[in-house]
Amino acid sequence: MLLRVTFVAAARSSPLLAERFEDDRPLDQAGWVEVQRAAHDLVPLSVAELRYCSPTPRSRSTGEGLGYSPLVQLALRDCDMGRWRGLTLGEAMAREPAAVDAWLADPRSTPHGGESLLDFISRVGNWLDTRPIEDGDRIVAVAEPSVIRAALVYALKAPPATYWNIDVRPLSTITVTGHAGRWNLRFEGPPTQLSQT
């Protein structure tokens, strides 16, 4: 049996340029409005037998706002950014430009003292590979955009540098189908059609 895992990007908690590493802020007003607007298209995903979310307040609130009642998964947490936690990329660059350059260039580097990009991708991929097929074949997971980017790099067996070329917008969805070690990217119609398939 193949699994179908649909990732839903959490609604925003700040303007894009103010995004912070390991952002623990709750949804802002614009984020709640986005959830309400997207609900018609995304609520049908709640038919999934397994519903998960990353532990951030905005992922949990997005999942709850869409009626998923998701189970928090620590493996879907954002990349551990060490001493850069809470900073924007611009702030980290202003403080440690050489370290940020090294981090962007080498997926094994950890100049911030946290988790490497390669380890982050592997952690999220391991979560994907260990989903229990016997509990149902449809899964929905609300997660931070960074987590979804890591999952896609893993699923496609793409080079880690591909991570920087994937743009995940708030409340966008992407589906991967398959099983441990063999995943395919799947483009589908609106979620309202998915509940009938």
C-alpha positions as CSV (number, residue, x, y, z in Angstrom):
1,M,0.0,0.0,0.0
2,L,1.2,3.5,-0.8
3,L,1.0,6.4,1.6
4,R,-0.2,9.8,0.6
5,V,1.3,12.5,2.8
6,T,0.0,16.0,2.2
7,F,1.9,18.8,3.8
8,V,0.1,22.0,4.6
9,A,2.3,25.0,5.3
10,A,1.5,26.9,8.5
11,A,-0.1,30.3,8.2
12,R,2.1,33.2,8.9
13,S,3.1,34.7,12.2
14,S,4.9,37.7,10.7
15,P,5.6,39.4,7.4
16,L,8.0,37.4,5.2
17,L,11.0,39.7,5.7
18,A,10.5,39.4,9.5
19,E,10.6,35.6,9.5
20,R,12.9,34.4,12.3
21,F,14.8,31.2,12.8
22,E,12.8,28.8,15.0
23,D,10.0,31.3,15.3
24,D,7.8,30.5,18.3
25,R,5.3,33.4,17.8
26,P,1.6,32.6,17.4
27,L,-0.4,33.4,14.3
28,D,-0.8,37.1,13.7
29,Q,-4.1,38.6,12.6
30,A,-3.2,38.2,8.9
31,G,-2.4,34.6,9.5
32,W,-5.9,33.9,11.1
33,V,-7.5,35.7,8.1
34,E,-5.5,33.5,5.7
35,V,-6.7,30.3,7.6
36,Q,-10.3,31.4,7.4
37,R,-9.9,32.1,3.6
38,A,-8.2,28.8,2.9
39,A,-10.5,26.7,5.1
40,H,-13.0,25.9,2.4
41,D,-10.2,24.3,0.3
42,L,-8.2,22.8,3.1
43,V,-10.8,21.4,5.6
44,P,-11.5,18.4,3.4
45,L,-8.0,17.2,4.1
46,S,-9.2,16.4,7.6
47,V,-10.5,13.0,6.2
48,A,-6.9,11.8,6.5
49,E,-6.6,8.9,9.0
50,L,-3.5,10.5,10.5
51,R,-3.2,14.2,11.2
52,Y,0.0,15.7,12.5
53,C,1.7,19.1,13.0
54,S,5.0,20.5,14.0
55,P,5.3,21.8,17.6
56,T,5.3,25.6,16.8
57,P,2.4,27.7,17.9
58,R,1.5,28.7,14.4
59,S,1.5,25.1,13.0
60,R,-0.7,23.9,15.9
61,S,-3.1,26.9,15.5
62,T,-3.2,26.4,11.7
63,G,-4.1,22.7,12.2
64,E,-6.7,23.4,14.9
65,G,-8.2,26.3,12.8
66,L,-8.6,23.9,9.9
67,G,-10.3,21.3,12.1
68,Y,-7.5,18.7,11.9
69,S,-7.0,18.2,15.6
70,P,-3.4,17.3,14.8
71,L,-1.0,15.3,16.9
72,V,2.3,17.2,17.6
73,Q,5.4,15.5,16.1
74,L,8.7,16.7,17.6
75,A,10.5,15.3,14.5
76,L,8.7,18.0,12.5
77,R,10.2,20.8,14.5
78,D,12.2,23.5,12.6
79,C,16.0,23.2,12.2
80,D,17.9,23.8,15.4
81,M,19.6,27.1,14.7
82,G,21.7,27.3,17.9
83,R,22.7,30.8,18.8
84,W,20.8,32.2,15.7
85,R,17.5,31.1,17.2
86,G,15.0,34.1,17.1
87,L,17.1,36.1,14.6
88,T,16.2,36.9,11.0
89,L,18.6,35.9,8.3
90,G,19.6,39.6,7.9
91,E,20.3,39.9,11.6
92,A,22.5,36.8,11.6
93,M,24.3,38.1,8.5
94,A,25.0,41.4,10.2
95,R,26.4,39.7,13.3
96,E,28.3,36.8,11.6
97,P,28.6,37.3,7.8
98,A,31.3,34.7,7.3
99,A,29.4,32.1,9.4
100,V,26.2,32.7,7.5
101,D,28.1,32.3,4.2
102,A,29.6,29.0,5.3
103,W,26.2,27.8,6.5
104,L,24.6,28.6,3.2
105,A,27.4,27.0,1.2
106,D,27.9,23.8,3.1
107,P,25.0,21.6,4.1
108,R,27.2,19.9,6.8
109,S,28.2,23.1,8.5
110,T,26.9,24.2,11.9
111,P,28.5,27.6,12.6
112,H,25.5,28.6,14.7
113,G,26.1,25.6,17.1
114,G,22.9,23.9,16.2
115,E,21.8,21.4,13.6
116,S,23.3,21.1,10.1
117,L,21.0,21.4,7.0
118,L,21.9,17.8,6.1
119,D,20.9,16.5,9.6
120,F,17.7,18.5,9.5
121,I,16.8,17.0,6.1
122,S,17.6,13.5,7.4
123,R,15.5,14.0,10.5
124,V,12.5,15.1,8.6
125,G,13.0,12.3,6.0
126,N,13.3,9.7,8.8
127,W,9.9,10.9,10.1
128,L,8.5,10.5,6.6
129,D,9.9,7.0,6.2
130,T,8.6,5.8,9.5
131,R,4.9,6.7,9.0
132,P,2.8,3.7,10.1
133,I,1.1,2.4,6.9
134,E,-1.1,0.0,8.9
135,D,-2.8,3.1,10.6
136,G,-4.1,4.5,7.3
137,D,-2.8,5.5,3.9
138,R,-3.8,9.2,4.0
139,I,-1.8,11.6,6.2
140,V,-1.9,15.4,6.6
141,A,0.9,17.3,8.3
142,V,0.9,21.0,9.1
143,A,4.4,22.2,9.3
144,E,6.7,25.2,9.0
145,P,7.8,26.0,5.4
146,S,11.4,25.0,6.2
147,V,10.2,21.5,7.3
148,I,8.3,21.0,4.1
149,R,11.3,22.1,2.0
150,A,13.4,19.5,3.9
151,A,10.8,16.8,3.3
152,L,10.7,17.6,-0.4
153,V,14.5,17.5,-0.7
154,Y,14.5,14.1,1.0
155,A,11.6,12.7,-0.9
156,L,13.1,13.6,-4.3
157,K,16.6,12.5,-3.3
158,A,17.7,16.0,-4.4
159,P,21.1,17.5,-3.5
160,P,20.8,19.4,-0.2
161,A,21.5,22.7,-2.0
162,T,18.1,22.3,-3.6
163,Y,16.6,23.3,-0.3
164,W,17.4,26.9,-1.0
165,N,15.5,26.8,-4.3
166,I,12.1,25.7,-2.9
167,D,9.6,28.4,-2.1
168,V,6.8,27.3,0.3
169,R,4.1,29.9,0.8
170,P,1.8,30.0,3.8
171,L,-1.1,27.5,3.5
172,S,0.2,26.0,0.4
173,T,0.0,22.2,0.0
174,I,2.2,19.6,-1.5
175,T,1.7,15.8,-1.6
176,V,4.2,13.0,-1.7
177,T,3.1,9.4,-2.3
178,G,5.0,6.2,-1.7
179,H,6.7,4.4,1.2
180,A,10.0,4.4,3.0
181,G,12.9,5.1,0.7
182,R,10.7,5.6,-2.4
183,W,8.7,8.8,-2.6
184,N,7.1,10.7,-5.5
185,L,5.9,14.2,-5.8
186,R,2.2,14.3,-6.7
187,F,0.3,17.3,-8.1
188,E,-3.4,17.0,-7.4
189,G,-6.7,18.9,-7.8
190,P,-8.3,20.9,-5.0
191,P,-8.6,19.2,-1.7
192,T,-12.4,19.0,-2.1
193,Q,-11.8,16.4,-4.9
194,L,-9.3,14.5,-2.8
195,S,-11.9,13.4,-0.2
196,Q,-13.7,11.5,-2.9
197,T,-10.7,9.6,-4.2
